[in-house]
Amino acid sequence: MLNRKRILGAVSLLVSSVLLLNYYLASFEMPIVWWIFIILLGVLFVRNMRGFQFGWSRSIISGVISFFWMVSSYNGGPYGGNVFLDIIVIIGTFYSISTFIFLLIQELNTGYKATEKTTKISWFAIYMAVPMTVWTLCLLAYYPAKMTFDSYFQWAMAHGVRHYNEWHPMLHTLWIEASTKIYNSPSSYIFSQIIVSSLIVGYAIYTLVKFGMPKWLGICISIGYAMYPVALIYSATLWKDIPFASFILLFITLLLQILKSEGKWLRSWWHISLFIIVSFITINLRNNGVIIVVVTLLLLIIFMKNFRLKLSIVFIVVIGLNFAFSLFLSNVLQAQKNPLNQALAIPSQQIAATFKNNGQFTPELKDYFTSILPEENWKKDYNPYSVDPIKHDVSYDSTVIDEDFGLYIKNWFKLLTHNWGIYIKAYLDQVAVIWQFYSPEGYKVYFDTPATIQDMPYDIRVFARSFGKGFTEAEINKKGYEVYKEEYFRATGEQPVIFDEYEKRIDASSKPLISISKATKIKEFTDWMYIKTTTDWQNYLLKGAIPLVLLLIAFVSTFYQRNKKMLLLFMPVFLVVLTIAIAMPATDFRYCYSFVFAVPILLFATKLNGIDKKG
């Protein structure tokens, strides 16, 4: 009887999985992704049917996650042909996806097979060496680096061509500047980025293996990180988001050490020092880092009762270091403050959408918002998936906001009360890269630039500023100097260096900015990967939907395990998602990368609770 039930269950899953095809496709094609889903579903079915335990709460939660996924991936179907067939397709799709999620939750609760073997430090070297080797080849392919507008801005600051600005995390800018003292090329920073990221990935995998994950699985994860198409390109890109993602992963790994040891890991002052340093760096690599670290530390203090004193010391020292670093930036480096407008992407999109869709305005509200940007510009600049045309419009007057930010928020909220539908849709479009799997026709997620460095206009490449067309390099240098003088005087109240000295800085900054591939064959492969990632693989690799669903599944699985404190392991990534959902500056995938990068480690860490108490 039991065998008949298994056979019936397998057949029903297969049928529902075939119906799933009709939810996404206009015909019964069998794409590779469907075959992968069927194989994984089959593996989960076989591994979990013997110990299958039905539970209403797990079934309901699996259904909720399945519903979210179906909404996220809905592409205009189903294609049943009539209402009755459409209902069958929807039910079949829901059943197959929710069953897959249910079985995955159960799989993550089974734990790894306990082993008494010790893990030698040489395994750490292996887990680290794989991504380091592959990513170094990517550096050679794109030597000296892949660079975007933000990269040029920080490179200019590191050479004194632009004055320090907290628009970009100053700790990262100083890291770039320090690397140029060793060798004046973007490649010196990129190589340091590769070393740091590889060490962190290796340490994270080694920690999982040390706690009971099979060594062979650690090697698979290491290869996965190394060959992940996004990491291949990002490893050679000079962007703050890459090291931030790595330090989020390291912060999570240290949390794992603390939680699995029930706090005993904190008995070593070396460990405490490491935790403080990692917390400080994580705070200062992106503006949302402070919320992620502070909230997580406070939760640790609340729930780790036996180690509250040491955790309180960690918290106080981290806050103190951050305060001292802020004073250093303000009083010693005299860095310019982060422009307020950079945090207002979502409100800007909602206001522009209201203009574009002829929403309801009172005369007072229209007068206020048109004092920031003319009505025709709000309408012209609005792009549901990019706020850049609004932010970079020369007519955009941010001083209106700076002079009275409270009035801006008040008027934004008043406009909301008259245009709820427009506001909600504009918000969901702006943060679509986080939650939406399906991409509308013609929509492209910004991933990275395909341009070589020297193809960028001289003024952008050297000054991160557009001065217009028709100017010689000498004329642009003088315009750049005028910008620098203005920035420097506004920040310090003093006069900058003379133009001759400034030209020497320009020369030091601009000379290394030329792309000369050291591995053309590898570049051909990585270029192909870039094209495939931005076209055929966009929904799978450049959206946060799949990683977000996996995080929810891992979190739910952990909730049903014995040690509820392990739920704290997910706080950093959920706080990343929350902070970018509240103030996502742009619809670039790099903002999601900081939580996506940690998903494999969190997923496999979830199974650790199933092994023996000693862990």
N, C-alpha and C positions, 0 to 999 in steps of 0.2 A: 504493500500500500504506500509505503514511504517512497519507494522508487517511482511509482506512478505519479505521486505528487511532484517529485523532482522533474520528471519528464514533462508533466503538464506545465509546471512553472517555466521550464526552459523554452517550451514551444510558445507559450503566451508572451514571453519576453522577446523572442525572435520575431513574432508577428507584430508586436507593438513597435519593435525597432524598425521594421520595414515601413510601418505607417509613419514613423518619425521622418523618413525620407521625404514623404509628401508634405510635411510641415515646412520643409526648407527648399525642396526642389519641385520643378514643374513636371518632372518625369521620374521614373524609377531608375535613375542612375545610381551607381554604386561608387561614390567618391572614396578616396583613401581615408579621409577622416571618418567616414561611416564604418569602414572596416576596422579602424583602430578602436572606435567606440565599441563595436561588437566583440572584438578580442578582449578588451578590458572588462566589459560586462560579463563575458563568459568566464574569465579568470576569477573575477569577484564572486560569481555565482557558484563555481566549483569549490572555491576556498571557504565559502561561508555557509553553504547550504546545510552541511552536516551539523554545524553548531548554530544554526539559524534561530534567533530569538526575536519574535515579533513584539513590538512595543508601540502603543498608540502615540506616545509623545514623539518618538523618533520618526514614526510614519508621518505625523503632522508636520514636523519640522522639515523632513525630506520633501514633503509636498510644497511647503512654502518656498524653499530654496529652488525647487523645480519650477514653480510658477515664476519666480524672479528670472530664472534663466530663460524661460520661454518668452517672457516679455522682452528681455534684453536682446535675444537673438531673433525676434520676430521680424520677418523681411517682407511682409505683405501677403503671405499665404494664409491658411493652407489651400491646397489645390484639389480638394475632393471632388469638386464639380457641382455639388449642391449642398444645402444646409445639413442634411443627414450625414453625408460623407465627410463634410467638414468636422462635424461633431465627433465622428469616429476617429478621424486623424488627430484631433486635439486630445481626445482621451487616450489614444494609443501612445502619442508622444509624451504626454504627462506621465503615464504609467511607466514607460521605459526609463525616462530620466529620473523620476522620483525613486524607482527601484535601484537604479545605478547609485544614486546618492545614499540611499539607505544601506546598501551593501558596502559602500566605501566607508561610511561611518562605522559600520561593524568591523570592517577590516582594520581600520585604524585603532580600534579598541582591543584587537587581539594581541598586540605586542610582538616584539621580536623573540625568537627562541633564545633563552638564557644561555650564556656561555661564560666559562671561567677564564678564558684566555685573556692575557694582557695585551694591550695595544702598544707596540713600540713607537717611539718618536719618529722612526724612519717612515712610518705610514703618513705622518703629518707632512713630511717632505714630499712624498708622492702626490698626496692630494693637492698640495700647493704648486708643485712643479708643472702639473698638466695645464692648468689655466695660464700660468706664467709663460710657459713656452709658446702656447697658441697665441696669446695676446701680444707677446713680443713680436711674433711674426706679423701680426696686424699693424703694429707700430712701424715695422720696416716697410710694409706695403704702403702705408699712408705717411711715410716720413716727411716732415718732422711731426705732423699731427693733422687731425681734422679740426677745423676751427670755424666757429659761427660768430655772430655779432657779439654775443656775450664774451666769447673767448678773446676777441680783439680788444674789447673794453678792458678786461682784466690784464691782458698782456700790455696794453698801453699804460695802465696804472702801475704795473710792476716795473716799468722803465721810466716813470716820471713824465710820460707824455700826456697823461690825464692825471688830475689830482685824485687822491684816494676818495672813494665813494662807497658808502655802505649799501648801495643798491645791490652790489654783489658781496657775498660774505667776505669780510676782510681777512679772516683766517686763511681762506682759500687763496686770496690774492697774494698774501704774504708767503704762502707755500710756493706759489708760482715764482714769486720774486726770489725766494731763497734758492730755488732750483736753477735760476738763471745765473746765480753767482758761481755755481759749479760749472755749468756749460750754457752759454747764451743761445739756447734753442728751445722751442716748445717741446722737443723730444726729451729733454732732461726732465721736465715735469711729467710728461706722459709715462716715461719709464718708471718714475717714482710712484705714479698712480697705479701702474700695473703691479709693481712689487707689493704695495700696500694691499690692494684688492686681492691679489693671489694669496697673500699670507692670511688674510681674513677668511677667504673661502676655505683654504686648507685647514685653518684652525676650527672653523665651524663644523666641517665634515669630521675632522679628527675627534671633536668633542662628542658627536653623535656615536661614532664607532666606539669610543671609550666607554660610553654608557650602554652599549649593547647592540648597536646596529651592525650588521654584517660588513666585513671589510670590502667584499666585492661590490656591495651596494654603494659604499663610499666612493669607490673608483668610478662607478657609473655616474654618480652625482657630480663628481669632479669633471668628468668628460662632458657632462651635460652643461655645466657652467661654462666650460672652455669653448664649446661649440655653439652655445646659444647665440643665434644670429644677431640679436640686439647687442649682446656683450661683445661680439666680435668687432662691431663698428664703434660702440661706445668706449671700448678699451683704448682706442687711439684718438678719442675726442677730448679736447680741453674744455671740460664743463664741470661745474661744481656738483652737479647732480650725481655723477658717477662715484666720487669718493663718499658723498653723503649716503648713497645706497649701501656702500660697503660698510660704513660705520654704523648704520642702522642694523645691519646684519651682525656686526661685532657686538653691539650693545645687547641684542637679543641673545647672542651666544653666551655672554656673561650672565644674563638673567637666567639662562638655562642652567649654568653652573651653580648659581645661587639656589634656585628652586629645587633642582634635583638633589642637591646636598642638604636640603632643608636649612640653608643658611650657613652651614659649616665652612663653605668655601670662603666666607668672609673672615674666618679666623686668622688668615694670613694678611699682614699689613701690605705685603706686595700685591696681593689680589685687590685689596681696597684701593691702593694707589692706582692700579691699572683701571679699575672701575671708575675712579674719579677722572682720570685722563681721558678715557673713552667718552664719558658723559660730557665733559667739557668740549671735546672736539665735535661731538655730534650736535651739540647746541649751536656751535658756531660755523657749521658748514651749510646751513640753510636757515632762513628766518623762522620756519616752523619747528626747528630743532628744539628750541627752549620749551615749548609746550609738551612735546613728546617726552623729553627727559624729565622735566619737573613733575608732570602728572604721574609718570611711571614710578619715579622715586618716592613720591608721596604715597602711592598705593602699596609699595613695598614696605614702607614704614608702618602703615596701618595693619597689614596682614602678616608680616614677619615679626611677630611679637618678641621672640627671643633675641632678635638682633636689631631692635629699634635704635639702640644707642649708636652702634656702628653705622647703620644706615642714615641716621640723623647727622652723623659726622660727615658722611659722604655728601649728603644734601647740602649742608652748610658750606663745606669746602667748595663744592661745584658752583654754588651761587656766588660765593666770595670770589672765586677765580673769574667767573664771568663778569662780575661787577668791576674787578680790577682791569680786565681786558677791555671793557667798555670805556673806562677812564683813560686807558692807554690810547685807544683809538681817538677819543675826543680831544685829549689834552696834549698828547705827544705827536701822533700822526695827523691830528686835526682833520679827520675824515669827514666828508660831507654826509649828511644823514640820508637814509633811504627815502626816495620820493614817495609821498603818501599815495599818489595816484597808482603806483604799481600794485597796491593791494586792493584796488577797486575794480578789478576786471569784471566780476559778476554784476555788481550794480550798474556799471557802464553798459554791459550787454543788455540788461533789463530795461534801462532807460532808452537805449537805441532801438530795441525791439518795440517799445511802446510808440515811439515816433514812427517807425517803419510800418507798423500795423494800424496806424491811425487810432491809437488808444485814447482814453479820456484824460484830458488835461484841464486843469483850471487855468485861467489866464496868468495867475501868479506863478504856478509851477512851470508853465511854458516859458515865461520870462526868465525864471531862474536858470533852467537847464539850457536855454539858448544863450545865456550869458557865458556858459562854459564852452559850448560848441553850437554853431548855427544849426537850425532845424534841418536844412537840406544836407548838411554834413552828417548829422546823426543818421539820417535815412541812407545816405550814400555809403557810409562807412560800415553799416551793420552787416556783419557776417556771423551767422549763428554759431560757427565753430572757430572763430578767431576774433579776438578783441584788438589785435594790433593796428588795424586801420584807424580805430578810434583813438587809441593811446598815442599814435605817432602822427596824427593829423596836426599840421602846423597851426591850425586855427584853434586847437584845444587849449583852453586857458585854465590850467590847473591852479593858478593862484586864487581863483574864486573858492576852490575847495580848501586850500591851505589856510586861507584867512578865517574861515568859519566852518570847520569840519562838522560841527554839531548841526548847523543849518542844512548842510548837504544830506546828512543821514535823515534828518527830519523830513525834508522834502522828498527824498527817495522813498521813505515809508508812506508818506501821503499819496504818492503816485501808485504805490503798491495797492493801497486800499481800493483804488478805482480800476486796477488792471491785474487782478489775481491770475487769470488764465495766461496772459501774455508773460507775466513775470515767471510763472512756474515753467512754462515751455522754454523760455530763454535760458533759465537756469539749467534745466535738464540737457539742453543742447550744449551749453558751455562746458559742463562736466561729463559729457557723453563718453569721453575717452576713459573715464573711470568705470562706468557701469554698463555701457551699451556695446554688445558684441557686434551687432549688425551695423554696417556703414551705409548711409544713404548713397544714392547714385552720385558719383563724381566727388565724393568726400574723401580727402586724404588727411591722415593724421601726420602732423609734422614730426619727423623722426630724427633726422640729421641732414646735413647739407651734402649734396653730391659734388659740390664745387671744389676745385683745388684752390689753394690759398691765393695764388697770384691772379686768379680769375676775378677776385673781389676788387671793387674799385679802390684806388689808392687811399682815398680819404676814409673809407670804412675800415680798410685793413690796418691802417696805422693809427687813426684817431677815433675809430668807432663813432664816426660822425659824417653825415652826408652834407657836403657843401655845394652840391649842384654840379652840373656839367660845364665843360669848357675851360677849366682851370688847369694850369701847369702844376707839377709837383711842388715847385718853389712857392707858388701862390697858395697852394693848399697848406703847406707848412706854416706860412704866415697866418693863415686863418686858424689853423690848429693852435698856434701860439696865443692868439687872441682869446680863444676859448679857454686855454689853460690859465692865462693870466686872470681871467674873470673868475674861474673856479677857485684858483689858489687864493686870490684876494678875498673872495666871499667867505672862504673857510678859515683863513688865517689872519686877515687884515693886514697882510704884508705883501711886498712886491716879490715876484718870482725871479728866477734866474734870467739872465739876459738871453736874447734870441740865439746868439752864437752857441751858448752852452746848451740851450734847448735843442738846437739842430743836431748836436752830438747825441743827445738822447734819441732823437728820431732815427738817426743812423743806426744806433745800437738796437733799436726796436725793430726797424723795418728790414734790415739785412737778412735775418734768419727766416723771414716770412715768405718762403717759397717752397712749394711741394716738389720733392725729388724722391720718387719711390725707390727703395732699395731692394724691392722684391716684386717685380712687375707681374710675375705669374700668380703670386698670391693675391696681388691687387685685383687681377682679373676675376679670381674666385670670389673675393670679398665684395667686389662691385656687383657681381651677379647675385650674391646673397642680399646685398642692399636693395637691388631692384625687385627681387622676389619678395622681400620683406615688406616693401612699400606698396606692392601690388597684390599678388596672389595670397600672401600670408598676413596681410594687414590685420584682419579681424582676430587672428589667432595670436599674433606676436606684438601688435601695437595697440592693444586695448587691455584695460584692466579687468574686463568681465570674467574671463576664465580664472585668473589668479584670485579675484575677489570671491568667487564661488568656492574655490578650493580652500581659501582661508576660513570661510563660514563653515564648511564641512569639518575642517580640522578643529575649529573652535567648539562646534557642537559635540564632536567626538570626545574632546577633552572634558567637556562639561559632564559627560556620563562616566568619566573615570573617577577613581578613588581620590586622587590628590587634586582638589579644586584650586589650590594655589597655582597650579600650572596654567590656569587661565590667564594669569598675569603675563605670561610669555607673549600673548597676542596683543597686549596693550600698545606697544610701540607702533606696530603696523596699522592697527585700527585708528590710532591717533594720527598717523600719516594720512590715512584715507580721509579722516574727518577734517583735518586742517586744509588739505588741498580741495576738499569739497566745499569748504566755507570760503576760501579765498584763492581759487585757482587762477594764477596770472594769465595762463594761456592754455590752449588745448593740445599742448605738446605731450608726447608720451613720456618724456624725461621726468615729468612730475610724478607719474605712476611708478617709474622705475625704482624709486626708493622703497616701495613696499613689495613690488613684484620680485625684486632681487632676493628677498628673504623667504619667499613662499616655499621653495623646495626644502629648505632646512626646517621650517615650521611644520610642514606636512610630515616629514619623516621623524621629527622630534615627537609628534603626537603619539606614535606607537611606543615610545619609551616607557610610558606608564604601565604597559602591560607586562613588563618583565619583572623579575623577582625584586623584593623590597630593597635589596642592597643597590639595585640599579647598576 
